[in-house]
Amino acid sequence: MEVLVIGAGLGGLFCGALLSKEGYRVTVLEKNAGIGGGLQNFVRKGEMYETGMHVAGGFHENGSLKRICCYLGIMDRLDIRFSDLMSSLTYLDTDRTFNIPSGRDRFTAYLISLFPHEEENIKRYVDALFRLSEEDRLFYMKSGQNSFFDHSEEFTMPADKFIASYIDSPELRSLLAFVNPLYAGVAGHSPAYLHAMISVMFIDKPCCFVKGSSQLADALASVITEAGGSVITSSAVTRTVVRNRRVESVYDSNGKEYKADVYISAIHPCTLLDTIEGRAFTPFYKKRLRNIPSTVSAFKVYAKLKKGHLPYAEHPVNIIDSKKNTWKMSRYRLEDWPHGISCFLAPSSDGKWATHITILSLMDWKEVSRWKNTRTGNRGDEYEIWKRSRMEKVIEMAEKAFPNLRDSIEDCFAASPLTFRDHLGTKEGSIYGYFKDSENLIYSQLSIRTKIENLLLTGQNVNMHGMGGVAMTAIETAEILVGKDVIVNKINLYENIQTEANLP
Ligand SMILES: Cc1cc2nc3c(=O)[nH]c(=O)nc-3n(C[C@H](O)[C@H](O)[C@H](O)COP(=O)(O)OP(=O)(O)OC[C@H]3O[C@@H](n4cnc5c(N)ncnc54)[C@H](O)[C@@H]3O)c2cc1C
């Protein structure tokens, strides 16, 4: 059977690789010159930078990502570095820094050492995080049904209220929400399951890709091509022809027509809608897809560093202006930006020094909407001045953790929400896809199947974003074709055979 996947990001490539392994002939079309989407790397002045993904979870022993990648036969192609610290976190108003260790026991013990009077609360809270993560069967590669309606009340309650239901101290509540930038959390709205699953992935063991996250994209693409499929770049899908509730073919930006039995869209649903002609979807469905709010975008500063100036740190370095603002990083007053930043360093070959630093801060689309009709390289002087002023603010904040940063910079540039919109093809440059609101979760919950019989959806907008969320959805999408639990059972079977083979 022929499958055509639109978009070679994490979702499209994972889904394509899983189906290739099942014997499907897969073609992936990617609009950019390089594959990967949020995993893509790029080179500037001899230094290689990452577009999006900096930290990942799930690659530790028994982690879901490791299990999927072993099953796909690509684990040994990935150069991964684990971190003993989940993060360091500095509050500027109190000048306090917390070095938060990974590992469930070490994480719990560290928090108890800081807040001994909350010992029982902390233990109950950590238990609750893991309990919520277990409610998602694919998180631990379990087979069986997982209906949205089976979940506990805690699963869908707002993350900030979930934390507060266990923890008394405002300082500890803020500290526990330090993963907030990884899901752009909003108080009263972002659901506890996002907070729990992302926390657990990083408590278990965070890691980064030593030579950039695009090595995962390349490895997944090789599974597709080695099975006889193809991954075609500079090929933006511009037209999707639908007749009698079936996609007949798609056309790309080069005017080439592609036909398949099944089509999988791994791009933003609004971008897909723009390619579909006529009345394939009801006006109600289209309106809904267009009206689901998106998560916030980001402003990112990339700085190449002079050799031997800044020592390398393998963990993310988070800085936040005040514990009061933990939940205000994506919804803020423009004059207060940024409330927080996350810094990621890249190691030199001997691992001692940082070769570059990437600094990410969440940013509202409103800040750049006046330049929405411009394209990269042609946005005008006013935009460049605005961008410089924002870079300045970010570097100023980063200097609190890296005092000699400014003197260490050799080359510096930035990406704004406009860059993310144009590079990823996402609505308003949203970095994590549709916003999941605990007040109305069903609204932002998309079904993998669509009313068009041979069109399926995958990627971060369907379920959950990030390494774990997108990989889990890719399995669910692929299983619509190959059968429920077929892939999960094979992943588990593969693992059992490997374990037995290694027994003395
Ligand atoms: C700045 C940033 C930082 C992040 N940090 C982390 C992190 O540290 N850890 C983590 O787990 N997650 C992180 N994420 C989230 C993670 O990168 C995403 O959730 C994930 O990569 C999304 O994968 P996807 O395949 O759904 O979408 P994408 O990666 O956006 O892929 C979609 C692909 O489709 C292509 N496309 C779009 N339109 C068309 C078209 N018409 N025709 C053909 N192709 C098209 C795009 O070019 C892109 O390659 C980050 C994201 C960003 C942007």
The ligand as an SDF file (V2000), in Angstrom:
LIG
                    3D

 53 58  0  0  0  0  0  0  0  0999 V2000
   11.7120   26.7740   19.4430 C   0  0  0  0  0  0  0  0  0  0  0  0
   11.1910   25.4080   19.8180 C   0  0  0  0  0  0  0  0  0  0  0  0
   11.7400   24.7580   20.9250 C   0  0  0  0  0  0  0  0  0  0  0  0
   11.2750   23.4830   21.2780 C   0  0  0  0  0  0  0  0  0  0  0  0
   11.8770   22.8180   22.3160 N   0  0  0  0  0  0  0  0  0  0  0  0
   11.5260   21.5490   22.5850 C   0  0  0  0  0  0  0  0  0  0  0  0
   12.2450   20.7790   23.5400 C   0  0  0  0  0  0  0  0  0  0  0  0
   13.2510   21.2320   24.0890 O   0  0  0  0  0  0  0  0  0  0  0  0
   11.8010   19.5130   23.8000 N   0  0  0  0  0  0  0  0  0  0  0  0
   10.7130   18.9700   23.1720 C   0  0  0  0  0  0  0  0  0  0  0  0
   10.3730   17.8000   23.4430 O   0  0  0  0  0  0  0  0  0  0  0  0
   10.0240   19.6830   22.2500 N   0  0  0  0  0  0  0  0  0  0  0  0
   10.4140   20.9400   21.9330 C   0  0  0  0  0  0  0  0  0  0  0  0
    9.7390   21.6430   20.9620 N   0  0  0  0  0  0  0  0  0  0  0  0
    8.5330   21.0600   20.3770 C   0  0  0  0  0  0  0  0  0  0  0  0
    8.8740   20.0490   19.3130 C   0  0  0  0  0  0  0  0  0  0  0  0
    9.9440   20.4980   18.5280 O   0  0  0  0  0  0  0  0  0  0  0  0
    7.6290   19.8240   18.4640 C   0  0  0  0  0  0  0  0  0  0  0  0
    6.5420   19.4410   19.2790 O   0  0  0  0  0  0  0  0  0  0  0  0
    7.8160   18.7760   17.3830 C   0  0  0  0  0  0  0  0  0  0  0  0
    9.0420   18.9140   16.7160 O   0  0  0  0  0  0  0  0  0  0  0  0
    6.6510   18.9020   16.4130 C   0  0  0  0  0  0  0  0  0  0  0  0
    6.7610   17.9650   15.3880 O   0  0  0  0  0  0  0  0  0  0  0  0
    5.6970   17.9580   14.1980 P   0  0  0  0  0  0  0  0  0  0  0  0
    6.1650   16.9480   13.2320 O   0  0  0  0  0  0  0  0  0  0  0  0
    4.3210   17.8670   14.7290 O   0  0  0  0  0  0  0  0  0  0  0  0
    5.7670   19.4250   13.5550 O   0  0  0  0  0  0  0  0  0  0  0  0
    6.9660   20.1890   12.8530 P   0  0  0  0  0  0  0  0  0  0  0  0
    8.2670   19.8750   13.4690 O   0  0  0  0  0  0  0  0  0  0  0  0
    6.5360   21.6210   12.8010 O   0  0  0  0  0  0  0  0  0  0  0  0
    6.9850   19.5780   11.3930 O   0  0  0  0  0  0  0  0  0  0  0  0
    6.0920   19.9340   10.3780 C   0  0  0  0  0  0  0  0  0  0  0  0
    6.8480   19.8670    9.0710 C   0  0  0  0  0  0  0  0  0  0  0  0
    5.9330   20.0830    8.0160 O   0  0  0  0  0  0  0  0  0  0  0  0
    6.5330   20.9480    7.0630 C   0  0  0  0  0  0  0  0  0  0  0  0
    5.4560   21.5950    6.2920 N   0  0  0  0  0  0  0  0  0  0  0  0
    4.6360   22.6090    6.6760 C   0  0  0  0  0  0  0  0  0  0  0  0
    3.7790   22.8970    5.7020 N   0  0  0  0  0  0  0  0  0  0  0  0
    4.0460   22.0460    4.6750 C   0  0  0  0  0  0  0  0  0  0  0  0
    3.4790   21.8350    3.3790 C   0  0  0  0  0  0  0  0  0  0  0  0
    2.4700   22.5810    2.9260 N   0  0  0  0  0  0  0  0  0  0  0  0
    3.9960   20.8460    2.5910 N   0  0  0  0  0  0  0  0  0  0  0  0
    5.0330   20.0750    3.0300 C   0  0  0  0  0  0  0  0  0  0  0  0
    5.6030   20.2480    4.2390 N   0  0  0  0  0  0  0  0  0  0  0  0
    5.1150   21.2030    5.0470 C   0  0  0  0  0  0  0  0  0  0  0  0
    7.3450   21.9120    7.9100 C   0  0  0  0  0  0  0  0  0  0  0  0
    8.3450   22.5550    7.1400 O   0  0  0  0  0  0  0  0  0  0  0  0
    7.9120   20.9430    8.9590 C   0  0  0  0  0  0  0  0  0  0  0  0
    9.1310   20.3720    8.5300 O   0  0  0  0  0  0  0  0  0  0  0  0
   10.2120   22.9010   20.5580 C   0  0  0  0  0  0  0  0  0  0  0  0
    9.6620   23.5510   19.4430 C   0  0  0  0  0  0  0  0  0  0  0  0
   10.1810   24.7820   19.0520 C   0  0  0  0  0  0  0  0  0  0  0  0
    9.6430   25.4200   17.8030 C   0  0  0  0  0  0  0  0  0  0  0  0
  1  2  1  0
  2  3  1  0
  2 52  2  0
  3  4  2  0
  4  5  1  0
  4 50  1  0
  5  6  2  0
  6  7  1  0
  6 13  1  0
  7  8  2  0
  7  9  1  0
  9 10  1  0
 10 11  2  0
 10 12  1  0
 12 13  2  0
 13 14  1  0
 14 15  1  0
 14 50  1  0
 15 16  1  0
 16 17  1  0
 16 18  1  0
 18 19  1  0
 18 20  1  0
 20 21  1  0
 20 22  1  0
 22 23  1  0
 23 24  1  0
 24 25  2  0
 24 26  1  0
 24 27  1  0
 27 28  1  0
 28 29  2  0
 28 30  1  0
 28 31  1  0
 31 32  1  0
 32 33  1  0
 33 34  1  0
 33 48  1  0
 34 35  1  0
 35 36  1  0
 35 46  1  0
 36 37  1  0
 36 45  1  0
 37 38  2  0
 38 39  1  0
 39 40  1  0
 39 45  2  0
 40 41  1  0
 40 42  2  0
 42 43  1  0
 43 44  2  0
 44 45  1  0
 46 47  1  0
 46 48  1  0
 48 49  1  0
 50 51  2  0
 51 52  1  0
 52 53  1  0
M  END
$$$$
